[in-house]
Amino acid sequence: MNQYEIIQQLEEENAALKAENQKLTDTVTWMHEYIWKLVKKRFSNG
């Protein structure tokens, strides 16, 4: 495997990790918003 192929492979892996990271970030954001929604609902009813 030459340097060009190694760089290409690393760029592909980096892109896949960035995509996975974005999905995880979106999930955490959704969870945070949902938890606060539940907390606000709980305290407004209770």
Secondary structure as UniProt FT lines:
FT   HELIX           3..45
//
